[in-house]
Amino acid sequence: MLAFPGIFRGALDARAKTINQKMKMDAALALSKCVKKPRIDRILPPPLKKSNAMKVANAVKRAAIKSRA
């Protein structure tokens, strides 16, 4: 739920034919950066915050473009 929209948006924007490991790792890293001060009771970003999906999409797009180069 957290990564799904961003991963596919980024892959579509980059016109990627596959989703590789680097794209998934960069998506996870982007999600982790969405939580500014993680605590034991708050380690996940808000699932419905649209800016989080866009951060993931941008990270996935960058990784997809890099993997083509």
PDB file of N, CA, C and O in Angstrom:
ATOM      1  N   MET A   1       0.820  -1.193   0.000  1.00  0.00           N
ATOM      2  CA  MET A   1       0.000   0.000   0.000  1.00  0.00           C
ATOM      3  C   MET A   1       0.864   1.257   0.000  1.00  0.00           C
ATOM      4  O   MET A   1       0.511   2.251  -0.635  1.00  0.00           O
ATOM      5  N   LEU A   2       1.982   1.222   0.699  1.00  0.00           N
ATOM      6  CA  LEU A   2       2.833   2.405   0.779  1.00  0.00           C
ATOM      7  C   LEU A   2       3.643   2.625  -0.494  1.00  0.00           C
ATOM      8  O   LEU A   2       3.772   3.760  -0.953  1.00  0.00           O
ATOM      9  N   ALA A   3       4.181   1.573  -1.061  1.00  0.00           N
ATOM     10  CA  ALA A   3       5.084   1.714  -2.196  1.00  0.00           C
ATOM     11  C   ALA A   3       4.398   1.551  -3.550  1.00  0.00           C
ATOM     12  O   ALA A   3       4.866   2.091  -4.553  1.00  0.00           O
ATOM     13  N   PHE A   4       3.306   0.816  -3.582  1.00  0.00           N
ATOM     14  CA  PHE A   4       2.661   0.440  -4.845  1.00  0.00           C
ATOM     15  C   PHE A   4       2.416   1.607  -5.802  1.00  0.00           C
ATOM     16  O   PHE A   4       2.875   1.541  -6.943  1.00  0.00           O
ATOM     17  N   PRO A   5       1.723   2.663  -5.402  1.00  0.00           N
ATOM     18  CA  PRO A   5       1.443   3.707  -6.410  1.00  0.00           C
ATOM     19  C   PRO A   5       2.702   4.398  -6.919  1.00  0.00           C
ATOM     20  O   PRO A   5       2.802   4.722  -8.103  1.00  0.00           O
ATOM     21  N   GLY A   6       3.658   4.622  -6.028  1.00  0.00           N
ATOM     22  CA  GLY A   6       4.877   5.313  -6.432  1.00  0.00           C
ATOM     23  C   GLY A   6       5.757   4.478  -7.340  1.00  0.00           C
ATOM     24  O   GLY A   6       6.333   4.995  -8.297  1.00  0.00           O
ATOM     25  N   ILE A   7       5.864   3.185  -7.046  1.00  0.00           N
ATOM     26  CA  ILE A   7       6.698   2.312  -7.876  1.00  0.00           C
ATOM     27  C   ILE A   7       6.156   2.272  -9.300  1.00  0.00           C
ATOM     28  O   ILE A   7       6.912   2.408 -10.262  1.00  0.00           O
ATOM     29  N   PHE A   8       4.866   2.087  -9.430  1.00  0.00           N
ATOM     30  CA  PHE A   8       4.305   1.990 -10.781  1.00  0.00           C
ATOM     31  C   PHE A   8       4.275   3.334 -11.499  1.00  0.00           C
ATOM     32  O   PHE A   8       4.459   3.380 -12.715  1.00  0.00           O
ATOM     33  N   ARG A   9       4.048   4.414 -10.784  1.00  0.00           N
ATOM     34  CA  ARG A   9       4.092   5.734 -11.422  1.00  0.00           C
ATOM     35  C   ARG A   9       5.499   6.014 -11.949  1.00  0.00           C
ATOM     36  O   ARG A   9       5.663   6.478 -13.077  1.00  0.00           O
ATOM     37  N   GLY A  10       6.500   5.733 -11.139  1.00  0.00           N
ATOM     38  CA  GLY A  10       7.882   5.951 -11.564  1.00  0.00           C
ATOM     39  C   GLY A  10       8.267   5.082 -12.740  1.00  0.00           C
ATOM     40  O   GLY A  10       8.937   5.542 -13.665  1.00  0.00           O
ATOM     41  N   ALA A  11       7.842   3.816 -12.710  1.00  0.00           N
ATOM     42  CA  ALA A  11       8.148   2.902 -13.815  1.00  0.00           C
ATOM     43  C   ALA A  11       7.457   3.363 -15.101  1.00  0.00           C
ATOM     44  O   ALA A  11       8.053   3.327 -16.178  1.00  0.00           O
ATOM     45  N   LEU A  12       6.215   3.791 -14.985  1.00  0.00           N
ATOM     46  CA  LEU A  12       5.496   4.287 -16.160  1.00  0.00           C
ATOM     47  C   LEU A  12       6.138   5.561 -16.711  1.00  0.00           C
ATOM     48  O   LEU A  12       6.302   5.708 -17.922  1.00  0.00           O
ATOM     49  N   ASP A  13       6.496   6.471 -15.820  1.00  0.00           N
ATOM     50  CA  ASP A  13       7.109   7.727 -16.263  1.00  0.00           C
ATOM     51  C   ASP A  13       8.440   7.494 -16.972  1.00  0.00           C
ATOM     52  O   ASP A  13       8.791   8.215 -17.907  1.00  0.00           O
ATOM     53  N   ALA A  14       9.181   6.475 -16.517  1.00  0.00           N
ATOM     54  CA  ALA A  14      10.476   6.165 -17.128  1.00  0.00           C
ATOM     55  C   ALA A  14      10.330   5.217 -18.314  1.00  0.00           C
ATOM     56  O   ALA A  14      11.308   4.905 -18.993  1.00  0.00           O
ATOM     57  N   ARG A  15       9.102   4.761 -18.558  1.00  0.00           N
ATOM     58  CA  ARG A  15       8.834   3.787 -19.627  1.00  0.00           C
ATOM     59  C   ARG A  15       9.659   2.517 -19.454  1.00  0.00           C
ATOM     60  O   ARG A  15      10.165   1.941 -20.416  1.00  0.00           O
ATOM     61  N   ALA A  16       9.776   2.102 -18.200  1.00  0.00           N
ATOM     62  CA  ALA A  16      10.537   0.887 -17.882  1.00  0.00           C
ATOM     63  C   ALA A  16       9.739  -0.345 -18.291  1.00  0.00           C
ATOM     64  O   ALA A  16       8.519  -0.394 -18.134  1.00  0.00           O
ATOM     65  N   LYS A  17      10.446  -1.330 -18.815  1.00  0.00           N
ATOM     66  CA  LYS A  17       9.787  -2.575 -19.219  1.00  0.00           C
ATOM     67  C   LYS A  17       9.711  -3.555 -18.063  1.00  0.00           C
ATOM     68  O   LYS A  17       8.851  -4.436 -18.045  1.00  0.00           O
ATOM     69  N   THR A  18      10.606  -3.405 -17.100  1.00  0.00           N
ATOM     70  CA  THR A  18      10.609  -4.256 -15.913  1.00  0.00           C
ATOM     71  C   THR A  18      10.888  -3.407 -14.682  1.00  0.00           C
ATOM     72  O   THR A  18      11.348  -2.269 -14.784  1.00  0.00           O
ATOM     73  N   ILE A  19      10.605  -3.970 -13.533  1.00  0.00           N
ATOM     74  CA  ILE A  19      10.936  -3.323 -12.269  1.00  0.00           C
ATOM     75  C   ILE A  19      12.053  -4.155 -11.655  1.00  0.00           C
ATOM     76  O   ILE A  19      11.851  -5.309 -11.279  1.00  0.00           O
ATOM     77  N   ASN A  20      13.236  -3.553 -11.559  1.00  0.00           N
ATOM     78  CA  ASN A  20      14.395  -4.298 -11.083  1.00  0.00           C
ATOM     79  C   ASN A  20      14.648  -4.063  -9.588  1.00  0.00           C
ATOM     80  O   ASN A  20      13.959  -3.277  -8.938  1.00  0.00           O
ATOM     81  N   GLN A  21      15.648  -4.764  -9.072  1.00  0.00           N
ATOM     82  CA  GLN A  21      15.964  -4.690  -7.646  1.00  0.00           C
ATOM     83  C   GLN A  21      16.369  -3.283  -7.225  1.00  0.00           C
ATOM     84  O   GLN A  21      15.984  -2.830  -6.147  1.00  0.00           O
ATOM     85  N   LYS A  22      17.130  -2.592  -8.048  1.00  0.00           N
ATOM     86  CA  LYS A  22      17.573  -1.219  -7.730  1.00  0.00           C
ATOM     87  C   LYS A  22      16.372  -0.284  -7.592  1.00  0.00           C
ATOM     88  O   LYS A  22      16.349   0.570  -6.705  1.00  0.00           O
ATOM     89  N   MET A  23      15.396  -0.440  -8.447  1.00  0.00           N
ATOM     90  CA  MET A  23      14.195   0.398  -8.372  1.00  0.00           C
ATOM     91  C   MET A  23      13.446   0.137  -7.066  1.00  0.00           C
ATOM     92  O   MET A  23      12.960   1.072  -6.429  1.00  0.00           O
ATOM     93  N   LYS A  24      13.354  -1.126  -6.670  1.00  0.00           N
ATOM     94  CA  LYS A  24      12.666  -1.466  -5.425  1.00  0.00           C
ATOM     95  C   LYS A  24      13.431  -0.957  -4.206  1.00  0.00           C
ATOM     96  O   LYS A  24      12.831  -0.471  -3.248  1.00  0.00           O
ATOM     97  N   MET A  25      14.751  -1.071  -4.249  1.00  0.00           N
ATOM     98  CA  MET A  25      15.563  -0.587  -3.124  1.00  0.00           C
ATOM     99  C   MET A  25      15.470   0.939  -3.001  1.00  0.00           C
ATOM    100  O   MET A  25      15.367   1.473  -1.897  1.00  0.00           O
ATOM    101  N   ASP A  26      15.506   1.625  -4.131  1.00  0.00           N
ATOM    102  CA  ASP A  26      15.386   3.085  -4.094  1.00  0.00           C
ATOM    103  C   ASP A  26      13.999   3.519  -3.620  1.00  0.00           C
ATOM    104  O   ASP A  26      13.864   4.549  -2.961  1.00  0.00           O
ATOM    105  N   ALA A  27      12.977   2.746  -3.949  1.00  0.00           N
ATOM    106  CA  ALA A  27      11.626   3.033  -3.457  1.00  0.00           C
ATOM    107  C   ALA A  27      11.583   2.891  -1.938  1.00  0.00           C
ATOM    108  O   ALA A  27      11.002   3.729  -1.249  1.00  0.00           O
ATOM    109  N   ALA A  28      12.194   1.839  -1.422  1.00  0.00           N
ATOM    110  CA  ALA A  28      12.223   1.626   0.034  1.00  0.00           C
ATOM    111  C   ALA A  28      12.998   2.746   0.734  1.00  0.00           C
ATOM    112  O   ALA A  28      12.583   3.223   1.790  1.00  0.00           O
ATOM    113  N   LEU A  29      14.098   3.156   0.159  1.00  0.00           N
ATOM    114  CA  LEU A  29      14.885   4.244   0.744  1.00  0.00           C
ATOM    115  C   LEU A  29      14.094   5.556   0.744  1.00  0.00           C
ATOM    116  O   LEU A  29      14.109   6.294   1.728  1.00  0.00           O
ATOM    117  N   ALA A  30      13.408   5.839  -0.356  1.00  0.00           N
ATOM    118  CA  ALA A  30      12.590   7.055  -0.430  1.00  0.00           C
ATOM    119  C   ALA A  30      11.480   7.015   0.619  1.00  0.00           C
ATOM    120  O   ALA A  30      11.182   8.030   1.249  1.00  0.00           O
ATOM    121  N   LEU A  31      10.873   5.850   0.806  1.00  0.00           N
ATOM    122  CA  LEU A  31       9.833   5.724   1.840  1.00  0.00           C
ATOM    123  C   LEU A  31      10.406   5.947   3.225  1.00  0.00           C
ATOM    124  O   LEU A  31       9.776   6.590   4.064  1.00  0.00           O
ATOM    125  N   SER A  32      11.589   5.423   3.470  1.00  0.00           N
ATOM    126  CA  SER A  32      12.191   5.587   4.797  1.00  0.00           C
ATOM    127  C   SER A  32      12.496   7.052   5.100  1.00  0.00           C
ATOM    128  O   SER A  32      12.467   7.471   6.257  1.00  0.00           O
ATOM    129  N   LYS A  33      12.788   7.826   4.059  1.00  0.00           N
ATOM    130  CA  LYS A  33      13.078   9.249   4.263  1.00  0.00           C
ATOM    131  C   LYS A  33      11.815  10.084   4.486  1.00  0.00           C
ATOM    132  O   LYS A  33      11.906  11.261   4.833  1.00  0.00           O
ATOM    133  N   CYS A  34      10.652   9.487   4.289  1.00  0.00           N
ATOM    134  CA  CYS A  34       9.390  10.197   4.501  1.00  0.00           C
ATOM    135  C   CYS A  34       9.036  10.307   5.981  1.00  0.00           C
ATOM    136  O   CYS A  34       8.150  11.078   6.351  1.00  0.00           O
ATOM    137  N   VAL A  35       9.718   9.546   6.824  1.00  0.00           N
ATOM    138  CA  VAL A  35       9.498   9.624   8.276  1.00  0.00           C
ATOM    139  C   VAL A  35      10.678  10.402   8.848  1.00  0.00           C
ATOM    140  O   VAL A  35      11.803   9.903   8.890  1.00  0.00           O
ATOM    141  N   LYS A  36      10.410  11.618   9.283  1.00  0.00           N
ATOM    142  CA  LYS A  36      11.490  12.515   9.713  1.00  0.00           C
ATOM    143  C   LYS A  36      12.151  12.065  11.009  1.00  0.00           C
ATOM    144  O   LYS A  36      13.378  12.016  11.090  1.00  0.00           O
ATOM    145  N   LYS A  37      11.365  11.741  12.010  1.00  0.00           N
ATOM    146  CA  LYS A  37      11.909  11.303  13.304  1.00  0.00           C
ATOM    147  C   LYS A  37      11.262   9.983  13.690  1.00  0.00           C
ATOM    148  O   LYS A  37      10.294   9.963  14.450  1.00  0.00           O
ATOM    149  N   PRO A  38      11.795   8.874  13.168  1.00  0.00           N
ATOM    150  CA  PRO A  38      11.173   7.587  13.472  1.00  0.00           C
ATOM    151  C   PRO A  38      11.270   7.252  14.960  1.00  0.00           C
ATOM    152  O   PRO A  38      12.273   7.523  15.620  1.00  0.00           O
ATOM    153  N   ARG A  39      10.213   6.664  15.451  1.00  0.00           N
ATOM    154  CA  ARG A  39      10.171   6.182  16.836  1.00  0.00           C
ATOM    155  C   ARG A  39       9.656   4.752  16.782  1.00  0.00           C
ATOM    156  O   ARG A  39       9.223   4.281  15.731  1.00  0.00           O
ATOM    157  N   ILE A  40       9.703   4.080  17.889  1.00  0.00           N
ATOM    158  CA  ILE A  40       9.244   2.695  17.932  1.00  0.00           C
ATOM    159  C   ILE A  40       7.774   2.577  17.541  1.00  0.00           C
ATOM    160  O   ILE A  40       7.361   1.563  16.977  1.00  0.00           O
ATOM    161  N   ASP A  41       6.988   3.602  17.836  1.00  0.00           N
ATOM    162  CA  ASP A  41       5.559   3.566  17.506  1.00  0.00           C
ATOM    163  C   ASP A  41       5.229   4.308  16.204  1.00  0.00           C
ATOM    164  O   ASP A  41       4.064   4.406  15.819  1.00  0.00           O
ATOM    165  N   ARG A  42       6.262   4.828  15.531  1.00  0.00           N
ATOM    166  CA  ARG A  42       6.026   5.553  14.278  1.00  0.00           C
ATOM    167  C   ARG A  42       7.212   5.342  13.337  1.00  0.00           C
ATOM    168  O   ARG A  42       8.118   6.171  13.255  1.00  0.00           O
ATOM    169  N   ILE A  43       7.182   4.216  12.632  1.00  0.00           N
ATOM    170  CA  ILE A  43       8.279   3.913  11.707  1.00  0.00           C
ATOM    171  C   ILE A  43       7.829   3.931  10.251  1.00  0.00           C
ATOM    172  O   ILE A  43       8.659   3.869   9.343  1.00  0.00           O
ATOM    173  N   LEU A  44       6.519   4.016  10.023  1.00  0.00           N
ATOM    174  CA  LEU A  44       5.989   4.060   8.663  1.00  0.00           C
ATOM    175  C   LEU A  44       5.404   5.438   8.364  1.00  0.00           C
ATOM    176  O   LEU A  44       4.819   6.065   9.247  1.00  0.00           O
ATOM    177  N   PRO A  45       5.556   5.912   7.132  1.00  0.00           N
ATOM    178  CA  PRO A  45       4.961   7.195   6.773  1.00  0.00           C
ATOM    179  C   PRO A  45       3.439   7.065   6.639  1.00  0.00           C
ATOM    180  O   PRO A  45       2.923   5.956   6.494  1.00  0.00           O
ATOM    181  N   PRO A  46       2.727   8.183   6.688  1.00  0.00           N
ATOM    182  CA  PRO A  46       1.273   8.131   6.505  1.00  0.00           C
ATOM    183  C   PRO A  46       0.931   7.530   5.137  1.00  0.00           C
ATOM    184  O   PRO A  46       1.439   8.007   4.122  1.00  0.00           O
ATOM    185  N   PRO A  47       0.097   6.511   5.085  1.00  0.00           N
ATOM    186  CA  PRO A  47      -0.156   5.812   3.821  1.00  0.00           C
ATOM    187  C   PRO A  47      -0.927   6.613   2.778  1.00  0.00           C
ATOM    188  O   PRO A  47      -0.835   6.306   1.590  1.00  0.00           O
ATOM    189  N   LEU A  48      -1.674   7.614   3.180  1.00  0.00           N
ATOM    190  CA  LEU A  48      -2.494   8.349   2.215  1.00  0.00           C
ATOM    191  C   LEU A  48      -1.918   9.715   1.832  1.00  0.00           C
ATOM    192  O   LEU A  48      -2.570  10.491   1.134  1.00  0.00           O
ATOM    193  N   LYS A  49      -0.727  10.001   2.276  1.00  0.00           N
ATOM    194  CA  LYS A  49      -0.093  11.279   1.951  1.00  0.00           C
ATOM    195  C   LYS A  49       0.481  11.205   0.530  1.00  0.00           C
ATOM    196  O   LYS A  49       1.415  10.446   0.270  1.00  0.00           O
ATOM    197  N   LYS A  50      -0.082  11.996  -0.379  1.00  0.00           N
ATOM    198  CA  LYS A  50       0.281  11.923  -1.797  1.00  0.00           C
ATOM    199  C   LYS A  50       1.738  12.275  -2.066  1.00  0.00           C
ATOM    200  O   LYS A  50       2.336  11.747  -3.004  1.00  0.00           O
ATOM    201  N   SER A  51       2.313  13.149  -1.268  1.00  0.00           N
ATOM    202  CA  SER A  51       3.701  13.534  -1.518  1.00  0.00           C
ATOM    203  C   SER A  51       4.651  12.349  -1.325  1.00  0.00           C
ATOM    204  O   SER A  51       5.704  12.295  -1.960  1.00  0.00           O
ATOM    205  N   ASN A  52       4.290  11.399  -0.455  1.00  0.00           N
ATOM    206  CA  ASN A  52       5.128  10.217  -0.270  1.00  0.00           C
ATOM    207  C   ASN A  52       5.170   9.384  -1.544  1.00  0.00           C
ATOM    208  O   ASN A  52       6.235   8.907  -1.938  1.00  0.00           O
ATOM    209  N   ALA A  53       4.041   9.206  -2.179  1.00  0.00           N
ATOM    210  CA  ALA A  53       3.989   8.440  -3.428  1.00  0.00           C
ATOM    211  C   ALA A  53       4.821   9.127  -4.514  1.00  0.00           C
ATOM    212  O   ALA A  53       5.477   8.457  -5.313  1.00  0.00           O
ATOM    213  N   MET A  54       4.796  10.442  -4.543  1.00  0.00           N
ATOM    214  CA  MET A  54       5.579  11.162  -5.552  1.00  0.00           C
ATOM    215  C   MET A  54       7.075  11.044  -5.281  1.00  0.00           C
ATOM    216  O   MET A  54       7.866  10.972  -6.222  1.00  0.00           O
ATOM    217  N   LYS A  55       7.474  11.024  -4.021  1.00  0.00           N
ATOM    218  CA  LYS A  55       8.891  10.841  -3.690  1.00  0.00           C
ATOM    219  C   LYS A  55       9.364   9.466  -4.126  1.00  0.00           C
ATOM    220  O   LYS A  55      10.465   9.323  -4.657  1.00  0.00           O
ATOM    221  N   VAL A  56       8.538   8.459  -3.904  1.00  0.00           N
ATOM    222  CA  VAL A  56       8.864   7.101  -4.341  1.00  0.00           C
ATOM    223  C   VAL A  56       8.919   7.051  -5.864  1.00  0.00           C
ATOM    224  O   VAL A  56       9.845   6.472  -6.431  1.00  0.00           O
ATOM    225  N   ALA A  57       7.943   7.647  -6.525  1.00  0.00           N
ATOM    226  CA  ALA A  57       7.909   7.639  -7.990  1.00  0.00           C
ATOM    227  C   ALA A  57       9.161   8.290  -8.573  1.00  0.00           C
ATOM    228  O   ALA A  57       9.738   7.772  -9.530  1.00  0.00           O
ATOM    229  N   ASN A  58       9.580   9.401  -8.016  1.00  0.00           N
ATOM    230  CA  ASN A  58      10.778  10.078  -8.522  1.00  0.00           C
ATOM    231  C   ASN A  58      12.030   9.220  -8.324  1.00  0.00           C
ATOM    232  O   ASN A  58      12.895   9.168  -9.198  1.00  0.00           O
ATOM    233  N   ALA A  59      12.122   8.553  -7.181  1.00  0.00           N
ATOM    234  CA  ALA A  59      13.277   7.683  -6.920  1.00  0.00           C
ATOM    235  C   ALA A  59      13.291   6.503  -7.887  1.00  0.00           C
ATOM    236  O   ALA A  59      14.345   6.138  -8.407  1.00  0.00           O
ATOM    237  N   VAL A  60      12.147   5.917  -8.124  1.00  0.00           N
ATOM    238  CA  VAL A  60      12.053   4.774  -9.044  1.00  0.00           C
ATOM    239  C   VAL A  60      12.369   5.214 -10.467  1.00  0.00           C
ATOM    240  O   VAL A  60      13.068   4.507 -11.193  1.00  0.00           O
ATOM    241  N   LYS A  61      11.875   6.346 -10.860  1.00  0.00           N
ATOM    242  CA  LYS A  61      12.146   6.861 -12.209  1.00  0.00           C
ATOM    243  C   LYS A  61      13.649   7.083 -12.411  1.00  0.00           C
ATOM    244  O   LYS A  61      14.206   6.692 -13.437  1.00  0.00           O
ATOM    245  N   ARG A  62      14.296   7.709 -11.430  1.00  0.00           N
ATOM    246  CA  ARG A  62      15.744   7.932 -11.518  1.00  0.00           C
ATOM    247  C   ARG A  62      16.504   6.609 -11.644  1.00  0.00           C
ATOM    248  O   ARG A  62      17.413   6.482 -12.464  1.00  0.00           O
ATOM    249  N   ALA A  63      16.122   5.633 -10.827  1.00  0.00           N
ATOM    250  CA  ALA A  63      16.793   4.325 -10.858  1.00  0.00           C
ATOM    251  C   ALA A  63      16.567   3.634 -12.193  1.00  0.00           C
ATOM    252  O   ALA A  63      17.482   3.001 -12.719  1.00  0.00           O
ATOM    253  N   ALA A  64      15.374   3.742 -12.747  1.00  0.00           N
ATOM    254  CA  ALA A  64      15.086   3.113 -14.039  1.00  0.00           C
ATOM    255  C   ALA A  64      15.892   3.740 -15.152  1.00  0.00           C
ATOM    256  O   ALA A  64      16.416   3.042 -16.020  1.00  0.00           O
ATOM    257  N   ILE A  65      15.993   5.052 -15.128  1.00  0.00           N
ATOM    258  CA  ILE A  65      16.761   5.750 -16.171  1.00  0.00           C
ATOM    259  C   ILE A  65      18.242   5.429 -16.047  1.00  0.00           C
ATOM    260  O   ILE A  65      18.921   5.235 -17.056  1.00  0.00           O
ATOM    261  N   LYS A  66      18.755   5.372 -14.805  1.00  0.00           N
ATOM    262  CA  LYS A  66      20.153   5.038 -14.587  1.00  0.00           C
ATOM    263  C   LYS A  66      20.471   3.629 -15.072  1.00  0.00           C
ATOM    264  O   LYS A  66      21.535   3.391 -15.642  1.00  0.00           O
ATOM    265  N   SER A  67      19.565   2.709 -14.850  1.00  0.00           N
ATOM    266  CA  SER A  67      19.831   1.318 -15.231  1.00  0.00           C
ATOM    267  C   SER A  67      19.831   1.130 -16.752  1.00  0.00           C
ATOM    268  O   SER A  67      20.382   0.152 -17.258  1.00  0.00           O
ATOM    269  N   ARG A  68      19.220   2.054 -17.469  1.00  0.00           N
ATOM    270  CA  ARG A  68      19.238   2.003 -18.944  1.00  0.00           C
ATOM    271  C   ARG A  68      20.547   2.541 -19.500  1.00  0.00           C
ATOM    272  O   ARG A  68      21.000   2.117 -20.563  1.00  0.00           O
ATOM    273  N   ALA A  69      21.153   3.479 -18.777  1.00  0.00           N
ATOM    274  CA  ALA A  69      22.370   4.159 -19.272  1.00  0.00           C
ATOM    275  C   ALA A  69      23.593   3.293 -19.226  1.00  0.00           C
ATOM    276  O   ALA A  69      24.676   3.733 -19.609  1.00  0.00           O
TER     277      ALA A  69
END
